[in-house]
Structure formats: C-alpha cells, structure tokens
C-alpha cells in the first residue's frame, strides 16, 4: 500500500518562499514519477510540477522559474521549493505518484499567500 504525506504548507507574504515535502511509503520509489498539483475551491485540480525517475522535470507555465521540484530517493521524499510566491499561488497542494498503473494522492497541505 502506498501512502503520500505532505507537509510544509503555511501562510506567507507575497514574495516569500516555502518548501513543501512529500513523504512516500511503498517500494520501488525511485522508479516512479512524482508530481505536485494544486486546487482552489470551486476549480479543477491543476498540474504544478513533475519529476521523472531520471530526474527530468517539467513545470506549469505559471510557476516556471519560481518553483523547483526535487526528489531524494534514499529518503523516499519529494520536495517543492516555492520562491517568489504570489497570492494566486494560494491553494491546497497535493503530492501525486504513479506506481505501475495506479495513481496515488496525499491529503494535501494548504499554502496561503497574502498580498
């Protein structure tokens, strides 16, 4: 059974930084693509960033150049470093992972950016 647990959310002023963490259980972590998504109430969940097993990354246009996704396979951790935060980054951030053909989600961590 795979579990994903996010942490690191909080309240920050515009222009500030936060680092989100996602702790994963389950075997063969290093082989699996991991991602971050976010969701605002009343809107669809949207893609933020992804890191593949070969560490190739891709980002949503809205966060490119400000956010950095990384992973530590030995610790089974995924991180999202968020710099230059904007009020429009306010959302519930979810960790996502794919094991085989099954997609897993964490419970989310709230990020609130004040103007």
Secondary structure, DSSP 8 states (H G I E B T S, - for coil): ---EEEE--EEEETT--EEEEEEE-SS-GGGS-EEEEEE-TTS--EEEEEE-TT--EEE-TTTTTTEEEEEETTTTEEEEEE-S--GGG-EEEEEEEEETTEEEE---EEEEEE-
